Amino acid sequence: MSERDQMTIDMVKNLALLLMEREPSLSMEQALSIVINSDTYQRLLDDRTRLYYQSPRYVFSFLDSELKTGAIK
């Protein structure tokens, strides 16, 4: 597994944990599903964005915006 892959996996886990922190009723499976089915996740996978190098809270701000508005802003 490459360093990039590991960083991406860690970011997904951290985003799911942040979702669960904000919404305690979510299970880990539900939180992971939300992250993986988001546009934010697609951007995380795009090597050009290098989002996996950013802090989880910074990337979470994109996910949070997407969940609230339906689009990344």
N, CA, C and O atoms as CSV, one atom per row, in Angstrom:
chain,resi,resn,atom,element,x,y,z
A,1,MET,N,N,0.851,-1.178,0.000
A,1,MET,CA,C,0.000,0.000,0.000
A,1,MET,C,C,0.895,1.238,0.000
A,1,MET,O,O,1.863,1.324,0.756
A,2,SER,N,N,0.555,2.180,-0.851
A,2,SER,CA,C,1.356,3.396,-0.947
A,2,SER,C,C,1.034,4.350,0.207
A,2,SER,O,O,0.028,4.206,0.901
A,3,GLU,N,N,1.904,5.304,0.380
A,3,GLU,CA,C,1.696,6.320,1.420
A,3,GLU,C,C,0.424,7.113,1.127
A,3,GLU,O,O,-0.336,7.436,2.040
A,4,ARG,N,N,0.198,7.421,-0.136
A,4,ARG,CA,C,-1.003,8.158,-0.531
A,4,ARG,C,C,-2.260,7.374,-0.188
A,4,ARG,O,O,-3.222,7.938,0.333
A,5,ASP,N,N,-2.259,6.078,-0.477
A,5,ASP,CA,C,-3.406,5.228,-0.158
A,5,ASP,C,C,-3.666,5.207,1.344
A,5,ASP,O,O,-4.813,5.305,1.781
A,6,GLN,N,N,-2.611,5.080,2.124
A,6,GLN,CA,C,-2.761,5.051,3.581
A,6,GLN,C,C,-3.302,6.383,4.098
A,6,GLN,O,O,-4.161,6.405,4.980
A,7,MET,N,N,-2.802,7.487,3.554
A,7,MET,CA,C,-3.286,8.808,3.969
A,7,MET,C,C,-4.756,8.985,3.605
A,7,MET,O,O,-5.517,9.585,4.364
A,8,THR,N,N,-5.157,8.469,2.454
A,8,THR,CA,C,-6.553,8.564,2.030
A,8,THR,C,C,-7.448,7.747,2.952
A,8,THR,O,O,-8.509,8.216,3.363
A,9,ILE,N,N,-7.032,6.542,3.274
A,9,ILE,CA,C,-7.797,5.688,4.192
A,9,ILE,C,C,-7.930,6.352,5.555
A,9,ILE,O,O,-9.012,6.357,6.144
A,10,ASP,N,N,-6.841,6.910,6.056
A,10,ASP,CA,C,-6.887,7.604,7.346
A,10,ASP,C,C,-7.829,8.799,7.297
A,10,ASP,O,O,-8.554,9.060,8.258
A,11,MET,N,N,-7.823,9.523,6.187
A,11,MET,CA,C,-8.705,10.684,6.055
A,11,MET,C,C,-10.166,10.249,6.071
A,11,MET,O,O,-10.991,10.880,6.732
A,12,VAL,N,N,-10.492,9.187,5.356
A,12,VAL,CA,C,-11.871,8.694,5.323
A,12,VAL,C,C,-12.311,8.299,6.735
A,12,VAL,O,O,-13.417,8.632,7.161
A,13,LYS,N,N,-11.449,7.595,7.450
A,13,LYS,CA,C,-11.763,7.200,8.825
A,13,LYS,C,C,-11.994,8.432,9.695
A,13,LYS,O,O,-12.956,8.482,10.462
A,14,ASN,N,N,-11.119,9.421,9.577
A,14,ASN,CA,C,-11.253,10.633,10.386
A,14,ASN,C,C,-12.504,11.428,10.030
A,14,ASN,O,O,-13.153,11.988,10.914
A,15,LEU,N,N,-12.846,11.483,8.758
A,15,LEU,CA,C,-14.080,12.165,8.361
A,15,LEU,C,C,-15.300,11.459,8.942
A,15,LEU,O,O,-16.235,12.111,9.406
A,16,ALA,N,N,-15.293,10.136,8.918
A,16,ALA,CA,C,-16.408,9.373,9.506
A,16,ALA,C,C,-16.497,9.629,11.011
A,16,ALA,O,O,-17.592,9.787,11.551
A,17,LEU,N,N,-15.354,9.669,11.686
A,17,LEU,CA,C,-15.356,9.945,13.123
A,17,LEU,C,C,-15.876,11.350,13.418
A,17,LEU,O,O,-16.609,11.547,14.387
A,18,LEU,N,N,-15.507,12.320,12.598
A,18,LEU,CA,C,-16.010,13.682,12.788
A,18,LEU,C,C,-17.520,13.748,12.559
A,18,LEU,O,O,-18.225,14.471,13.263
A,19,LEU,N,N,-18.014,12.992,11.575
A,19,LEU,CA,C,-19.467,12.927,11.361
A,19,LEU,C,C,-20.168,12.337,12.581
A,19,LEU,O,O,-21.210,12.831,13.010
A,20,MET,N,N,-19.586,11.281,13.130
A,20,MET,CA,C,-20.180,10.628,14.303
A,20,MET,C,C,-20.115,11.539,15.522
A,20,MET,O,O,-21.004,11.500,16.373
A,21,GLU,N,N,-19.085,12.347,15.613
A,21,GLU,CA,C,-18.966,13.303,16.722
A,21,GLU,C,C,-20.067,14.352,16.620
A,21,GLU,O,O,-20.658,14.750,17.624
A,22,ARG,N,N,-20.333,14.792,15.397
A,22,ARG,CA,C,-21.381,15.796,15.177
A,22,ARG,C,C,-22.773,15.203,15.314
A,22,ARG,O,O,-23.686,15.857,15.815
A,23,GLU,N,N,-22.933,13.964,14.867
A,23,GLU,CA,C,-24.229,13.278,14.898
A,23,GLU,C,C,-24.066,11.933,15.596
A,23,GLU,O,O,-23.848,10.916,14.938
A,24,PRO,N,N,-24.170,11.922,16.931
A,24,PRO,CA,C,-23.896,10.701,17.702
A,24,PRO,C,C,-24.776,9.496,17.361
A,24,PRO,O,O,-24.415,8.367,17.691
A,25,SER,N,N,-25.910,9.710,16.715
A,25,SER,CA,C,-26.786,8.582,16.397
A,25,SER,C,C,-26.278,7.763,15.201
A,25,SER,O,O,-26.779,6.665,14.958
A,26,LEU,N,N,-25.301,8.275,14.460
A,26,LEU,CA,C,-24.761,7.545,13.314
A,26,LEU,C,C,-23.860,6.400,13.759
A,26,LEU,O,O,-23.068,6.539,14.691
A,27,SER,N,N,-23.992,5.279,13.081
A,27,SER,CA,C,-23.059,4.175,13.301
A,27,SER,C,C,-21.840,4.417,12.417
A,27,SER,O,O,-21.872,5.271,11.531
A,28,MET,N,N,-20.772,3.670,12.656
A,28,MET,CA,C,-19.573,3.807,11.831
A,28,MET,C,C,-19.892,3.461,10.377
A,28,MET,O,O,-19.409,4.132,9.464
A,29,GLU,N,N,-20.697,2.424,10.153
A,29,GLU,CA,C,-21.059,2.044,8.795
A,29,GLU,C,C,-21.813,3.165,8.085
A,29,GLU,O,O,-21.548,3.454,6.918
A,30,GLN,N,N,-22.749,3.793,8.789
A,30,GLN,CA,C,-23.512,4.888,8.198
A,30,GLN,C,C,-22.602,6.067,7.869
A,30,GLN,O,O,-22.695,6.654,6.791
A,31,ALA,N,N,-21.727,6.404,8.803
A,31,ALA,CA,C,-20.814,7.532,8.593
A,31,ALA,C,C,-19.875,7.254,7.419
A,31,ALA,O,O,-19.647,8.130,6.585
A,32,LEU,N,N,-19.331,6.039,7.354
A,32,LEU,CA,C,-18.454,5.684,6.237
A,32,LEU,C,C,-19.210,5.735,4.913
A,32,LEU,O,O,-18.664,6.184,3.906
A,33,SER,N,N,-20.446,5.284,4.907
A,33,SER,CA,C,-21.263,5.312,3.701
A,33,SER,C,C,-21.484,6.750,3.230
A,33,SER,O,O,-21.406,7.032,2.034
A,34,ILE,N,N,-21.754,7.641,4.150
A,34,ILE,CA,C,-21.950,9.049,3.799
A,34,ILE,C,C,-20.679,9.615,3.176
A,34,ILE,O,O,-20.731,10.289,2.148
A,35,VAL,N,N,-19.549,9.340,3.797
A,35,VAL,CA,C,-18.278,9.850,3.282
A,35,VAL,C,C,-17.996,9.275,1.896
A,35,VAL,O,O,-17.690,10.022,0.966
A,36,ILE,N,N,-18.096,7.971,1.753
A,36,ILE,CA,C,-17.722,7.307,0.505
A,36,ILE,C,C,-18.654,7.680,-0.650
A,36,ILE,O,O,-18.243,7.644,-1.810
A,37,ASN,N,N,-19.873,8.030,-0.350
A,37,ASN,CA,C,-20.837,8.399,-1.403
A,37,ASN,C,C,-20.894,9.903,-1.657
A,37,ASN,O,O,-21.817,10.385,-2.314
A,38,SER,N,N,-19.929,10.639,-1.147
A,38,SER,CA,C,-19.937,12.096,-1.286
A,38,SER,C,C,-19.035,12.568,-2.423
A,38,SER,O,O,-18.128,11.855,-2.852
A,39,ASP,N,N,-19.302,13.775,-2.898
A,39,ASP,CA,C,-18.418,14.416,-3.866
A,39,ASP,C,C,-17.071,14.736,-3.212
A,39,ASP,O,O,-16.036,14.733,-3.878
A,40,THR,N,N,-17.092,15.007,-1.922
A,40,THR,CA,C,-15.846,15.275,-1.199
A,40,THR,C,C,-14.916,14.078,-1.300
A,40,THR,O,O,-13.707,14.244,-1.468
A,41,TYR,N,N,-15.460,12.885,-1.202
A,41,TYR,CA,C,-14.653,11.672,-1.333
A,41,TYR,C,C,-14.051,11.574,-2.737
A,41,TYR,O,O,-12.887,11.203,-2.894
A,42,GLN,N,N,-14.834,11.901,-3.734
A,42,GLN,CA,C,-14.319,11.869,-5.111
A,42,GLN,C,C,-13.168,12.855,-5.281
A,42,GLN,O,O,-12.195,12.570,-5.980
A,43,ARG,N,N,-13.283,14.000,-4.646
A,43,ARG,CA,C,-12.193,14.980,-4.692
A,43,ARG,C,C,-10.980,14.488,-3.914
A,43,ARG,O,O,-9.839,14.750,-4.294
A,44,LEU,N,N,-11.234,13.784,-2.835
A,44,LEU,CA,C,-10.141,13.213,-2.042
A,44,LEU,C,C,-9.362,12.193,-2.877
A,44,LEU,O,O,-8.141,12.100,-2.758
A,45,LEU,N,N,-10.049,11.444,-3.703
A,45,LEU,CA,C,-9.401,10.446,-4.558
A,45,LEU,C,C,-8.640,11.064,-5.731
A,45,LEU,O,O,-7.747,10.437,-6.301
A,46,ASP,N,N,-8.997,12.284,-6.081
A,46,ASP,CA,C,-8.346,12.970,-7.200
A,46,ASP,C,C,-6.974,13.464,-6.739
A,46,ASP,O,O,-6.872,14.372,-5.913
A,47,ASP,N,N,-5.943,12.862,-7.277
A,47,ASP,CA,C,-4.576,13.183,-6.845
A,47,ASP,C,C,-4.216,14.644,-7.064
A,47,ASP,O,O,-3.345,15.177,-6.377
A,48,ARG,N,N,-4.876,15.294,-8.013
A,48,ARG,CA,C,-4.564,16.701,-8.286
A,48,ARG,C,C,-4.941,17.617,-7.129
A,48,ARG,O,O,-4.320,18.666,-6.954
A,49,THR,N,N,-5.953,17.244,-6.328
A,49,THR,CA,C,-6.394,18.103,-5.229
A,49,THR,C,C,-5.475,18.011,-4.017
A,49,THR,O,O,-5.345,18.961,-3.245
A,50,ARG,N,N,-4.836,16.846,-3.863
A,50,ARG,CA,C,-3.951,16.587,-2.717
A,50,ARG,C,C,-4.666,16.829,-1.370
A,50,ARG,O,O,-4.036,17.222,-0.388
A,51,LEU,N,N,-5.970,16.592,-1.344
A,51,LEU,CA,C,-6.729,16.789,-0.104
A,51,LEU,C,C,-6.260,15.866,1.014
A,51,LEU,O,O,-6.400,16.203,2.190
A,52,TYR,N,N,-5.711,14.721,0.668
A,52,TYR,CA,C,-5.250,13.786,1.696
A,52,TYR,C,C,-4.099,14.363,2.516
A,52,TYR,O,O,-3.787,13.832,3.582
A,53,TYR,N,N,-3.460,15.434,2.048
A,53,TYR,CA,C,-2.397,16.101,2.807
A,53,TYR,C,C,-2.944,17.119,3.812
A,53,TYR,O,O,-2.219,17.577,4.695
A,54,GLN,N,N,-4.204,17.464,3.673
A,54,GLN,CA,C,-4.804,18.492,4.528
A,54,GLN,C,C,-5.263,17.899,5.862
A,54,GLN,O,O,-5.275,16.683,6.051
A,55,SER,N,N,-5.638,18.787,6.771
A,55,SER,CA,C,-6.131,18.311,8.062
A,55,SER,C,C,-7.548,17.757,7.890
A,55,SER,O,O,-8.297,18.222,7.031
A,56,PRO,N,N,-7.914,16.769,8.702
A,56,PRO,CA,C,-9.270,16.216,8.601
A,56,PRO,C,C,-10.359,17.268,8.798
A,56,PRO,O,O,-11.388,17.224,8.123
A,57,ARG,N,N,-10.146,18.210,9.710
A,57,ARG,CA,C,-11.175,19.239,9.939
A,57,ARG,C,C,-11.338,20.155,8.726
A,57,ARG,O,O,-12.445,20.606,8.432
A,58,TYR,N,N,-10.249,20.425,8.033
A,58,TYR,CA,C,-10.334,21.236,6.815
A,58,TYR,C,C,-11.151,20.500,5.751
A,58,TYR,O,O,-12.050,21.083,5.145
A,59,VAL,N,N,-10.844,19.233,5.523
A,59,VAL,CA,C,-11.580,18.450,4.528
A,59,VAL,C,C,-13.026,18.257,4.983
A,59,VAL,O,O,-13.943,18.235,4.163
A,60,PHE,N,N,-13.222,18.120,6.291
A,60,PHE,CA,C,-14.583,17.975,6.823
A,60,PHE,C,C,-15.428,19.211,6.513
A,60,PHE,O,O,-16.638,19.098,6.317
A,61,SER,N,N,-14.804,20.379,6.467
A,61,SER,CA,C,-15.565,21.593,6.154
A,61,SER,C,C,-16.199,21.489,4.765
A,61,SER,O,O,-17.302,21.991,4.553
A,62,PHE,N,N,-15.508,20.838,3.813
A,62,PHE,CA,C,-16.079,20.612,2.488
A,62,PHE,C,C,-17.244,19.623,2.563
A,62,PHE,O,O,-18.297,19.840,1.963
A,63,LEU,N,N,-17.039,18.541,3.304
A,63,LEU,CA,C,-18.090,17.535,3.458
A,63,LEU,C,C,-19.306,18.140,4.147
A,63,LEU,O,O,-20.440,17.908,3.728
A,64,ASP,N,N,-19.073,18.909,5.196
A,64,ASP,CA,C,-20.161,19.540,5.936
A,64,ASP,C,C,-20.953,20.474,5.026
A,64,ASP,O,O,-22.183,20.457,5.036
A,65,SER,N,N,-20.264,21.272,4.254
A,65,SER,CA,C,-20.930,22.177,3.309
A,65,SER,C,C,-21.742,21.389,2.288
A,65,SER,O,O,-22.874,21.746,1.960
A,66,GLU,N,N,-21.139,20.309,1.794
A,66,GLU,CA,C,-21.840,19.467,0.812
A,66,GLU,C,C,-23.112,18.873,1.410
A,66,GLU,O,O,-24.154,18.853,0.756
A,67,LEU,N,N,-23.034,18.397,2.630
A,67,LEU,CA,C,-24.204,17.779,3.271
A,67,LEU,C,C,-25.286,18.804,3.556
A,67,LEU,O,O,-26.473,18.487,3.486
A,68,LYS,N,N,-24.894,20.025,3.876
A,68,LYS,CA,C,-25.880,21.073,4.202
A,68,LYS,C,C,-26.514,21.680,2.957
A,68,LYS,O,O,-27.699,22.015,2.965
A,69,THR,N,N,-25.733,21.825,1.884
A,69,THR,CA,C,-26.226,22.540,0.705
A,69,THR,C,C,-26.414,21.654,-0.522
A,69,THR,O,O,-27.063,22.052,-1.490
A,70,GLY,N,N,-25.857,20.475,-0.479
A,70,GLY,CA,C,-25.936,19.594,-1.637
A,70,GLY,C,C,-24.830,19.803,-2.648
A,70,GLY,O,O,-24.791,19.148,-3.690
A,71,ALA,N,N,-23.922,20.730,-2.330
A,71,ALA,CA,C,-22.799,21.011,-3.238
A,71,ALA,C,C,-21.604,21.473,-2.428
A,71,ALA,O,O,-21.749,22.031,-1.341
A,72,ILE,N,N,-20.431,21.232,-2.970
A,72,ILE,CA,C,-19.207,21.710,-2.321
A,72,ILE,C,C,-19.020,23.169,-2.677
A,72,ILE,O,O,-19.117,23.558,-3.841
A,73,LYS,N,N,-18.752,23.975,-1.658
A,73,LYS,CA,C,-18.543,25.407,-1.909
A,73,LYS,C,C,-17.201,25.818,-1.390
A,73,LYS,O,O,-16.828,26.986,-1.501
